[in-house]
Amino acid sequence: MTMSKQLLAAGLFALSVTACQQKDQDTPQRTTFFDKSGMDTTVLPGNDFFSFANGNWVKTTKIPDDQTGWGSFYSLYDENQLKTKAILEEAAKADAKKGSVEQKVGDFYASGMDTATIDKLGYEPLKSELAKIDALTDYKQVLAYLAADESNRGGELFGFYIGADDRQSSINRINFGQAGLSLPEKDYYTKTDEPTQKIRSAFVAYIAKLFTLIGVDSTTAKTKAQGILEFETALAKSHKAPADLRDPVANYNKLAVADLTRQMPNLNWRQFMDNMGLKRIDTVLVGQPGYYQALDKQLPATPVSVLKDRLVFDLLDRNAGLLSKPFEQASFEFNGKTLYGQPQQPERWKRIANQVDGSLGEALGELWVKKYFPPDAKERMLTLVNNLQKVYRERIEKLDWMSPETKKVALIKLDRFTKKIGYPDKWKDYSDVEVNRTDYFGNVQSARKHHYKEEFDKINQPVDRSEWGMTPPTVNAYANPTNNEIVFPAGILQFPFFDKDADDAINYGGIGMVIGHEMTHLFDDQGRQYDPNGNLRDWWTKQDAERFKAKVKPVVDQYGNYTVLNNLRLNGQLTLGENLADLGGLTLAYQAFKLTEQGKSDETIDGFTPDQRFFLGFAQVWRVKIRDETQRVLVSVDPHSPAKFRVNGPLTNFEPFYKAFDVKPGQKLYKPEVAQAKVW
């Protein structure tokens, strides 16, 4: 189960793995809050501003071996993990009252660090489930098993989350989406280029390895692995491409369970829902019915032995990190090293800290913000958000392409959006999560069961708009159009994004751009389709909608012409929302900065004018270097453009940048003003 599709699409950055402990490579001296030594002044700003601001850093920085990338997000995440480690170690040593937040997070962490007990158990914790799978005799029993699994409802074949009904945003519904694939997206099963073929071969080897670890002979294990690949390949044909998943109208299908049962008799939706414990649920949302139609045909056509093998693989793969070292290492070899090019696994404490955050996120978060996020930081952030909101209002009012009728609703939506900063106003209750200091596997299963119960209790109930989709230590931010909200966890409200002692140019270029980015998401090609109450409805005039589409087409074309890794082209449609948010965020942050005393002045700091520092602070936020293997995956599935284009792309369309750095015709980032993409 995942967060809502809108939330995922609108997150600021895709940080794929744990950040590492090395910090000496790129921590700037925080006297002027910009690292001049990382610049490459041999590059003209008008040719490649990313390299001008970050070029020497890129040349000299080595990505740590336990990382898929390195830079601003990663190093801040690393700092936050060290803070988390201090909290967890302190809690683990304390003689805390049973049932308290400190006891739960401390004992959870201690259980994960007890490798002697974990290694001794091997895969013993899975044997009862393996026996259940072994006893299944047909696909109907497979479905019943999937539905009844308390710690993994629906298995890997039924993807779903519980969230607001897009067209009735005050009510939670169960939303089913395409699932069933282990590789990043559908093309990984069919592409014939050498890197993809290597990944498929490694995937088969990984499956076989897991089977051999539970005693299956190598020949049989390879046969089982090949059968699983063939099964997933058949399902992949029904999948929509990542870019197609960004259309909220096409992906909204409200269906009666009775109708689904008639349409897909093999899945028998009514029985499946009953087995999940959802007997009173008669209506669901299905994002991609084509997948479930394919699954309905594929299940009875597939030998039950293959279906059972798939269940065994799912069980092993999902829990490999909770088992003894051979399972954990096998998982890393494929999911870390092969897919993302990560040479080494992060240290054990980092992996367990991540698991605590994923299992007891708000319990950990409650301790985290007490120690590391004072109330005055929240107030300062709120002031910045309010300043950018005022600027956005002014810009909407002055738009020459939007009619008064549409503007009226747009301004209502802008005025109504919720601002969540730092941490929730109320914390989640984990009283039903049993945490035993000597049972890491059991602790994770208890947390998973809690999660499903918590989610299932929301179905057909009013939406709690105070709920958060990220934990406080997270280095990210998001916008959720069904809640009409923007959310900034405490984890990102630190340098290089924000520092209370930094000048306005740095803060507005950093966190100011992030704020504007998330605000713009509520009006990007997806977010604009949701009204002030968070309902998916057409509130634009037909003419305004057509003008908007015409405004954003140049952005699609611009980013679709960018390439990485020897002419691997970006998908301008997949990345459109993030690219619009980057351009909008930069625009709003700059205008808000110009209202400050520094923004109005000509005073230089370290040889840079206020405007130049604003743009350098902006580029510093995207000081990120990614492994080639990771970049290849992200180009296929990530709605965010690579860091270089998140800097150069918006600046190409921004006249104040041209003036600040004397960008002239003939330079690579120059476009005549008439050709610049301008939306908000």
Salt bridges, closest charged atoms under 4 A:
ASP35 OD2 - ARG623 NH1 2.85
ASP40 OD2 - LYS59 NZ 2.85
ASP48 OD2 - LYS644 NZ 3.58
ASP65 OD1 - LYS62 NZ 2.88
ASP66 OD2 - LYS350 NZ 3.54
GLU79 OE2 - ARG30 NH2 3.71
GLU89 OE2 - LYS85 NZ 4.00
GLU90 OE1 - LYS371 NZ 3.54
ASP107 OD1 - ARG437 NH1 2.61
GLU124 OE1 - LYS127 NZ 3.15
GLU129 OE2 - LYS132 NZ 3.15
ASP149 OD2 - ARG318 NH2 3.89
GLU150 OE1 - LYS449 NZ 3.94
GLU156 OE2 - ARG318 NH1 3.95
ASP165 OD2 - ARG173 NE 2.86
ASP165 OD2 - LYS254 NZ 3.44
ASP166 OD2 - LYS5 NZ 3.64
GLU194 OE2 - LYS198 NZ 3.32
GLU232 OE2 - ARG310 NE 2.96
ASP259 OD1 - ARG262 NH2 2.08
ASP274 OD1 - ARG270 NE 3.12
ASP309 OD1 - LYS224 NZ 2.92
ASP314 OD2 - ARG310 NH1 2.42
GLU328 OE2 - ARG348 NH1 3.17
GLU328 OE1 - ARG351 NH2 3.04
GLU333 OE2 - LYS337 NZ 3.34
GLU347 OE2 - LYS350 NZ 3.80
ASP376 OD2 - ARG380 NH1 3.06
GLU397 OE2 - ARG393 NH1 2.97
ASP415 OD2 - ARG393 NH2 2.38
ASP425 OD1 - LYS378 NZ 3.93
ASP432 OD1 - HIS450 ND1 2.64
GLU454 OE1 - LYS428 NZ 3.52
GLU454 OE2 - HIS450 NE2 3.86
GLU455 OE2 - LYS458 NZ 2.73
ASP457 OD2 - LYS453 NZ 2.97
ASP464 OD2 - LYS426 NZ 3.40
GLU467 OE2 - LYS428 NZ 3.57
GLU467 OE2 - LYS458 NZ 2.56
GLU485 OE1 - LYS420 NZ 2.69
ASP501 OD1 - LYS500 NZ 3.28
ASP503 OD1 - ARG613 NH2 2.76
ASP524 OD2 - HIS521 ND1 2.74
ASP525 OD2 - ARG246 NH1 2.72
ASP531 OD2 - ARG537 NE 2.57
ASP544 OD1 - ARG547 NH1 2.56
GLU546 OE2 - LYS549 NZ 3.93
ASP557 OD2 - LYS553 NZ 2.83
GLU578 OE1 - HIS517 NE2 2.97
GLU578 OE1 - HIS521 NE2 3.14
GLU578 OE1 - HIS640 NE2 3.48
GLU578 OE1 - ARG646 NH2 4.00
ASP582 OD1 - HIS517 ND1 2.85
ASP582 OD2 - ARG646 NE 2.85
ASP606 OD1 - LYS36 NZ 3.91
ASP611 OD1 - LYS594 NZ 3.00
ASP638 OD1 - HIS640 ND1 2.64
ASP662 OD2 - LYS664 NZ 3.47
